[in-house]
Amino acid sequence: MPKFSQRHGYSSLEQAFQRESIDSALRTKLWNILKVTIWDCYRQGNRDYDDVTRRIDQLVRRLWFHYFNRDLDSLPEFYGRYGNRGAYDVLKDYFSSCQWFEVYDLLEEIATDQSELISEKTRQWINSTLEQHNAAYRFVGTEIAEITDKNEIQAIEAALGASASPVRTHLDSALRMLSDKEAPDYRNSVKESISAVEAACRLVTGNTSATLGDALKRVKNLHPAMSRAFSQLYGYTNDASGIRHSLIDEATISYADAKFMLVTCSAFVSYLTVAANA
């Protein structure tokens, strides 16, 4: 759950979304994926007969030359012997201590290497792990792209910082359900996001029992197109697998859906506050 300082605007939510950062749990899981899918496939002393081992040797050689810019004469065997450190140890130490963006640099470097040791299935596994840890980045093809930018995070922060208690409670819940690493609840996160808009509309109109559709019609200075857009969005939450009314049914709501709703509803809550006071 976001800390008090994050909810009230005293520190950034970027850590919650792991934007321009990476925590130790995510770093460890990403390394373990590389270990299971690539490094553990290396067979010492069998490179003449094992295609995967040869490809790993070639990958490490190219990393040493192009990525690390090190003297090839200093490249050790993959697994060191007699107490000596091997290339595997160097790679692991680097991955464990490098800057957050260098983790993604190395993943991208391996993914685009001609050895093709990061398969589509592995990229899907990495993306699933990034989503589980609420990271702001994903593999798109063989490149890593940002899928949660600073403007989206600022929209959530602004709404959390400026909203009255009932609205903030719904936004808090939506964010907690979205960013829960152990058991994210995307379906109910969407419900809480749209409920925040409904609560905001009731506050600015003074009608505590109005539905969102009715309340939107009563918000002064609200452009009709904006009112129609959120009425339709409200309709989506009623129809899409019964998010609001059939919560016991299975719903195919994704992280992207829930994040979109949280960002959009946060921005609209802030907009409502300004429009109502204009």
Phi, psi and omega in degrees: 000141179300145180288164178307314183296329178285316183295329184256015169085011182270346172213162189281150173276003184298330177293320180299325179266003181048053173258130185056035176196166176205125182275170187294326181295316179292318180301316180296317181294321179296318177297318181297326176295316177298320181297312184292319187270339183234293192298323181291349179276354182285134179242105183300132176078008184236024189292338180286342185241347185251112183297319182295319178298318178298319180294323177294316177303316181293320177300310182298321179298317179291323176298317181298319185281310189267316187278311182272343180055050181248158179296124181298335178294341181267001181288117180277174172299158184301308174254118181294153179234156177059039176084359180274149179282136178259177179299325178302316180296320179296314180298316181295316179299318179297311182298327183283338188237354184286171177296157183304319183286337178287333172300313180290325176302313183292318177301316181292321179299316180291320182294329182265358181289150183293347177292338179054042182276344171260107183277172175300320178297321178292320178298322177296320178296316178299314180298320178298321179292319178298320178294317180302323181264013174057036176284153184274010188228153177213155168290128170238102192069233179256007179246152179262126183241153177277129181245356173226104185265175185297325181295323178295317179295319179296326178298318179292315180300317182297317180293319179296322183284331188255349188277151174288167189306311183299320180292314182297324178300316179293318180294320175304313182295317180299317180293318180298316181292326179288319189263004177295115184286333184273319184214071179297144181236084186292322183297311181284338172297317176299315180301316181292324179297312181289331176293330176296319177295317179300316180295321179295318178298319179296322181293315185285339178264344181078008180255103188281353182243004183288145170286167180300317181301315179292318183295322180299326180291339185260353180287119181287150178066014178269123182297138181305324180295322178294319179298316180295321182299316182281335172296319178292323178295321176298320177298323178299317182291338175279333187261327187288093180058023176064047186303314186272327190251340182235059189292344179277349179276156178289138179228138181261068180258128185261171173303317181299318178300311184293320179294318178302314181295319181295314181295314182295315181291324176298314180297320182290323176300316178296319179298317180301319181298316180291315182297320183291333182261003182287000000 
